[in-house]
Amino acid sequence: MSNTPAAVSTDEASIAETASSDLAKLRRLVLGLFLISACSALYFARDFFMPVVLAFLVAMTLTPIVRFLRKRGVPSALSATLLVVAFATVFGLLAYVVSGPAITLVNDAPSIGRTLAERLRQLQRPIERINDIMQQFDTMTGQVTDPNIEQVALAQPGVVSRAAGSVLSIGTSIGITLVLALFLLASGQMFYEKIVQSFGRMSDKKRALRVVYDVEREISRYLLTIALINSGLGVAIGTGLWIIGVPNAILWGVMAALFNFLPYIGALTTMLVVGVISIVSFDSLSYALLGPGFVLFCNLMEGQLLTPLILGRRLELNAVAIFIAVAFWSWLWGLVGALIAVPLLVVIKVFCDNFESLQSMGNFLAAQQSMEPAETAPDPALPEAPKSGPAVLDVVTSAQP
């Protein structure tokens, strides 16, 4: 007989291998479709998703402070309200202080451009030569517009209407962000209770709590620490530029603090802008170089000494991954997306480090190769146990160190 047990076993193995291969292809196809759908949703519904993501980042940043106050007897709702109000007040004051110099700078942009062109006249001659060549090329190819041909231009909305619409949209986004962050911070133990109730076995409940605590601790401490470091950097740069005599030093300090969330690119942009303002403001070119030189010095001290000393090197990211993330999120959400690209990348890396199936992805995002599994050390400041039932109470109590 041809249907021997060995032949049947071989056929079954072949069928199982084919089914496994087809299932893997189907999973990759579904994953690709999901990523395309997610990117499309994030792009076309950015007015909804952007405030939500910002609210989660703000909540994660302020979580260590809420947890610290809760251990001292302050209710989460009260501390969350005070923190969000303080955050909104500081943000509003900075926006009010910076708005005046920013508007003046925009109005003076033409005169600044003329002054800069006069100061850099010797560098402008090659550019003028290139422009002449391009005009000659346009003339030869017939791309010069005939003045006798009437052109029709579509009327665009006025500057005032566009500005009003932008201010209204920004105000709405900020309001949604702050309100949602307040609810997230004031929710207290509800998030942990829902996670515990989502699992059936006690071991799964404990492991889920460990992972959630570790991820939240690392992300919240990173975001809070980076926010404080960038704020200190902005204060240092603003103070130094004020001493040097650079106009609108507060504006450049705020710009340095915000743009420092963009590694490499942010510091370079701040240095170039301060350099242009210094060249326009001072007669001596050597003295004008003090402003961008001071910005460069502060960013080098922050990036090479202060941040590694405080945060360590566990959360350092691959430079290629940083540039890809910044390019992707800036394409999706513009400047806001570029500023939150690195914090979101850190969130993704921490999640990958805490799940065994995703550790290869976390290793790719890391600056240095490290094949050791991430340790999930117990949090010394775990929240108090939720009171939604004996089983939940036992799980959280046993999860505490």
Number of C-alpha atoms within 10 A of each C-alpha: 3 7 8 9 9 10 11 12 12 12 12 12 12 12 12 12 12 12 12 12 12 12 12 12 12 12 12 12 12 12 12 12 11 12 12 12 12 11 13 13 13 17 16 12 11 16 15 13 16 20 22 18 17 21 25 18 22 23 25 23 21 22 26 17 17 24 22 15 16 18 14 9 9 14 15 23 18 15 21 27 18 14 18 19 14 12 15 15 12 12 12 12 12 14 14 11 13 19 13 12 16 15 11 11 15 10 11 11 12 11 12 18 13 12 15 17 14 13 15 12 11 10 11 12 11 11 11 11 11 11 12 12 12 12 14 13 13 13 12 10 9 10 10 12 11 9 7 6 7 8 8 6 6 5 6 7 9 9 9 9 10 12 12 12 12 12 12 12 13 13 12 13 19 17 15 17 21 23 14 20 26 25 15 20 26 20 14 21 16 14 12 20 19 12 13 23 13 12 13 9 10 14 11 14 20 21 15 18 20 20 18 17 20 21 20 19 19 17 24 22 18 20 21 19 16 19 17 13 18 23 18 15 23 26 19 18 28 24 16 19 24 17 11 16 16 23 15 18 23 21 19 26 27 21 20 29 25 19 22 27 20 22 17 15 14 19 22 19 16 21 20 14 14 26 20 17 19 25 23 22 17 14 11 11 13 9 12 22 16 19 27 23 14 18 27 17 12 17 24 13 12 18 14 10 11 14 16 14 11 12 14 10 13 13 19 15 20 15 14 12 16 19 17 12 19 24 15 16 21 17 13 19 20 13 14 13 21 22 21 20 24 21 17 17 17 22 20 17 24 22 22 20 22 20 14 12 10 14 21 16 14 24 20 16 24 21 16 14 11 14 10 9 13 16 10 15 11 15 16 9 14 18 17 15 18 19 13 13 9 9 14 21 17 14 20 22 15 11 19 17 10
